[in-house]
Amino acid sequence: MFRPMRRAERALSDAQIAMVLSEGTWGTLSLAEDEGYPYAVPLNYVLDGDTLLFHCAIEGKKLDVLKRNPKVCFTVVTRSTVLPAEFTTDFVSVLLLGEIRILPPDEAMPAIRHFGKQFAPNHPKEMEKTMTAFPRIHVLQLVVAHATGKALKPHSL
């Protein structure tokens, strides 16, 4: 169903993909709008087991598009250094294909705490203040159907 990577020698293993996702903090969520245009949004994320979590407002374009078509592509780049003398780029990237689900409130609250642990571990009071915004926050979960990763030198990771 999914096309194989053309430059297979640059492919990352599943363990390397997991490492890249655990080291990264943001990526680009790409959606398919009704008009046929792509819609790409940079987002921070939290890795939760084998899924990714995002948070957003309870209304907006991203949610409107997702409700019509939950299939997405999410990309993470953790390294990108141009090597002019070699006319190439030293890079590490991961591409995930899957579907987004909006977590129900009973699952969303614990998920929000993951964001606090990752992004503000030394600020628990501020995190608790943020929790008061919970009624105005949706938590999105990317259920991954296919993952690939690529690097100029995958053996060096």
LOFI-585974 format. One record per residue: residue in one letter; x, y, z of N, C-alpha, C in turn. Coordinates in steps of 0.2 Angstrom, whole numbers, plus 5000, padded with zeros to 4 digits. Layout:
aXYZXYZXYZ...
END
This chain:
m500449945000500050005000500450065000f501050065004501450125004502050115000r502250164996502850154991503450154995p503950104993504550094996505050164995m505450174999505950224999506450214993r506550264989506950264983507650254985r507950294990508650284992508650244999a508550174998508450135004509050135008e509650145005510250145009510250205015r509850255014509750305018509250295024a508850245023508250235027508550225035l508050245039508250235046507850175049s508150135053507750085057507250105061d506750055063506250075068506550105074a507050085077507350105083507650175082q507950195076508150255074507550305073i507050285070506450325070506150345077a506150295081505950315088506350365091m507050355090507550405093507450475091v507350475084507250545081506650575084l506050535084505450565087505550585094s505950545098505950565105506450625106e506850635102507350695102507050765099g506550755095506250815092505750845096t505550905095505050935098504450965094w504550975088504051005083504150975076g503650985072503650955066503050995062t502950965056502450995052501850945050l501250965052500650925051500350945044s500350905039500050915033499350885032l498850925030498150895029497950915022a497450885020497150895013496450925014e496550995011495951035011495451005006d494751025007494251015002494451034995e494751094995494851124988495451094984g495751044987496351014984496951044986y497051094990497651124992497851084998p498551084999498851055005498751115010y498751095016498751135022499251105027a499751145028500351125033500351165038v500451145044500451185051501051155055p501451205057502051185061501751175068l501851115072501651105078502151075083n502151085089502551045094502150985096y502450935098502150875099502450835105v502150785108502350745113502350675111l502850635111502850565110502550525116d502050485114501750445120501650375117g502150335119502150265117502250265109d501850235105501950235098501450285094t501250335098500750385095501050455097l500850505093501050575094500450615097l500550665101500050705104500150775102f499650815100499650885099499050915103h499150975104498551015107498351075102c497751095103497551145099496951175102a496651235099496051265101495451215100i494851235102494351185101493951205094e494151255091493951275085494451305080g494351305074494851325069494851285063k495251315058495351285052495651205052k496151195056496451135057495951085059l495551095064495051045066494451035061d494251095057493751085052494051035046v494651045044494951005039494950935042l495250925048495250855051494650815052k494050855053493450825054493150795047r493350825042493150805035493650745033n494250755035494750705032495350695037p495250645042495750635047496450605045k496550595038497150565036497650625035v498250615038498750665038499450635037c499950685036500650665036500950715041f501450685045501850735050502550715048t502950775048503650765047504050805052v504550775054505050795059505750795056v506050855057506750865055507150875061t507650835063508050855069508750875067r508950875061509550895059509550915052s509850975050509850995043510451045043t511051025040511651065039511851055032v511851115029512151115022512851105022l513051065017513751045016513951075009p514151135009514251165002514751134998a515351115001515851084998515651014995e515150984998514950924995514350924991f514050984991513451004987512850954989t512850954996512250914999512050935006t511650905009511450925016511450865020d511750875026511750825031511050825035f510650775035509950785038509750725041v509250725045508950675048508150695049s507750655046507050665045506650605046v506050615048505550565049504850585046l504550545043503850555040503350505042l502850525045502350485048501650495044l501350435042500750445039500250405044g499650435045499150405049498550445049e498150435055497550465056497550505062i497150565063497150595069496450585072r496450575078495850565082495850625088i495250645089495250695094495050655101l495450665106495450625112494750655116p494450605119493850625123494150655129p493750695133494050735139494350685144d494150625145494450585150495150555148e495250555141495950545139496350605138a496050655137496450725135496750745141m496450745147496750775153497450745155p497550675155498150655156498650665151a498450675144498850685139499150755139i498750805142498950875143499550875148r499550835153500050825158500750805154h500750765149501350745145501650815143f501250865140501550925138501950965143g501650965149501950995155502550965157k502550895157503250865159503750875154q503550875147504050885142504350955141f503851005141504051075139504151115145a503851105151503951145157504051105163p504551055163504651015169504751045176n505051105175505251145182504851195183h504251195180503751245182503051215183p502951175188502351145190501751195191k501851245194501351295196501051325190e501551345185501251375179500851315175m501051255175500751205172500051195175e499951205181499351195184498851255182k499151315181498751375179498551355172t498951325168498751305161498151255161m498151215166497651165166496951195166t496951255169496251295169495951305162a496451305157496251315150495951255147f495951195151495751135148495051135144p494551165146493951165142494051205135r494551235134494651275128495151235124i495351175126495951145122495651075120h495851055114495750985111496450955111v496550895112497150855112497050805106l497450805101497450765095497950715096q497750655094498250595094498350565087l498950565085499150535078499250465079v498750425076498850355076499250335069v499850315070500250305064500150235061a500050245054499950185050500650165046h501050215045501650205041502150255044a502750235045503350275047503950265043t504250315041504950305037505350365040g505950345040506450395042507050395037k507450455036507950455031508550495034a509150485033509650525035510250515029l510650565029511250565024511650505026k511750495033512250445035511850415041p511350365039510950335045511350295049h511950265047512350225051512750265057s512750335056513050375061512650395067l511950375067511550395072511650355078
END
